[in-house]
């Protein structure tokens, strides 16, 4: 009898990176379809430019650095999709290219590639764009749902789009309470309001979340703690917690950004602590900061703390002690 000795882990699973990435892409399809319906073909054009530029930058960067190509793992596609979903519908098309460069080259490949980046690449790209081009990144349009038949570098609608504040901006101006002209809960669920391409329809995002949960791609520890802290903090501050949940990027951030395998803790208690930290920072920025939204900054800040969170929450061996 031959005794085979090998290092742990000994669990075998058919899951690999391309399969996980495909599941995330499938989960994002409902939100993509809603964004194209609400904002027209320009939404599809922005998404195409962002995703394709992310793939090109990843291919070129790996080639220059003489590393094995990694575009087949689909991680660049996910980065491009998530970055595009955080952009306004009228952003100039050259800006997503800059965002993709920041996400893929600066935040991912310069750190060694997938699995070695310290912050979420898509959020890094969005933050750089927000700081560099604040006016363009804060230009929101009301969805018309009536796309024209031609691609264009100008808004592609049969009627001019109406520039309007996002629900979160209205909530911020109304000191946390619903005022006249704000969309109701149903409009927030289906996406009939101004906002970023991928964040407007909570219903579409939740369809994707259900798929990811069924496929066991994500867990609920981080998202639920993230959302719960924001809602509790909002309620204690006199704000409408339901509106905080349904408006802005809280849902997409909690379920699609804060569940990234690389930049978030692996331990269960670490996931909860990470979500609590994200929720606390996001709520502080939303309620007391100079900007109505803060989920991007909250997650990136907690990404940096992830190694420390894992160190203090790592399970102890039986009979062992913590130094």
Order of alpha helices (4+ residues) and beta strands (2+ residues): alpha-alpha-alpha-alpha-alpha-alpha-beta-beta-alpha-alpha-alpha-alpha-alpha-alpha-alpha
